[in-house]
Amino acid sequence: MIRSLVSRRCLANAARLTRQLSTSSSHNTKVAVLGASGGIGQPLSLLLKNNPGISQLALYDIAHTPGVAADLSHINTRASVEGFLGPDSLGECLEGSQMVLIPAGVPRKPGMTRDDLFNTNAGIVRDLCKAAATYCPDAMICIITNPVNSTVPIATEVFKKAGVYDPNRIFGVTTLDVVRSNTFVADAIGADVGNTNVPVIGGHAGVTIMPLLSQATPSLPADFPQDKLEALTVRIQNAGTEVVNAKAGAGSATLSMAFAAAKFAQSLLDAINGKEGVVECAFVRSDVTKAQYFATPILLGRNGVERNLGMGKLNDFEQKLVEEGLPELLGSIEKGEKFAA
């Protein structure tokens, strides 16, 4: 009798798991990762391989992609994996993709700012976006390559020149700023990090990163000291440099960035496939401030940006963050647009 009961429970559990996997795997989605052999690209591709909502994973880079693809293809999850090597194969990689994630580029080293990466990474993003505009013009384009404050405007200008620009489908992935904020705030107030959420607006570099700690969930205690709040803000803004220095020349934030990019990709896939109420912060074309691009919480939908949710009510400290960060953000945007022109 006990054995029969256990057997029935096992069968019920197996049936439930099968239904869950069937539901999550019901959509055929091709996702391309451009820069898949790099420090971000490899762990990002691993996380995407584990996503049951992805049926095809196309990996592109200028070196090592066949090996990365072969390695990932041995993992017993749904997505088929194919590696594409060099510019001649880029079109084939992109064709039919519903989502394109671009982590390609050189990483920061100690003493470098994100703007120091500009001359190399700007050209890489421009060329990859030209190919995407040709071979998958309707795909969701997720820019990870720094400096995001400049590379997103470059992507926009490329798609405009190709005559296929849709502002709702180009995203600067700033999710890492939210992930870091959630982690640091949860630690500071002793909250469950899994249930902590801090919106981060602005851009994706230094003072352009503006965490809205007054809108954190759960709320910071009413007596949370102002000096600690300011120190927490500065740590969030400089978290990338914290990792660069800790790695002592061996690279920048790769694992946490891969996690954040995979999280954003999951949210975007959910929205594309009809899930309602999906919200992520992202750096997008915007009229919320005088900056043409600005990160805010975004309601995602089947066609990308469904609604920009704006900044919400800012306190005096946060308003000052916006005022201090906007000049640098405007300069970075202009730099990207001039390069693309």
Secondary structure, DSSP 8 states (H G I E B T S, - for coil): -HHHHHHHHHHHHHHHHHHHHHHHT-S--EEEEETTTSTTHHHHHHHHHT-TT-SEEEEEESSSHHHHHHHHHTS-SS-EEEEEESGGGHHHHHTT-SEEEE--S----TT--GGGGHHHHHHHHHHHHHHHHHH-TTSEEEE-SS-HHHHHHHHHHHHHHTT---GGGEEE--HHHHHHHHHHHHHHHT--GGG-B--EEE-SSGGGEEE-GGG-BS---TT--HHHHHHHHHHHHTHHHHHHHHTTTS-SS-HHHHHHHHHHHHHHHHHHTT-SSEEEEEEEE--SSSSSEEEEEEEEETTEEEEE-------HHHHHHHHHHHHHHHHHHHHHHHHH-
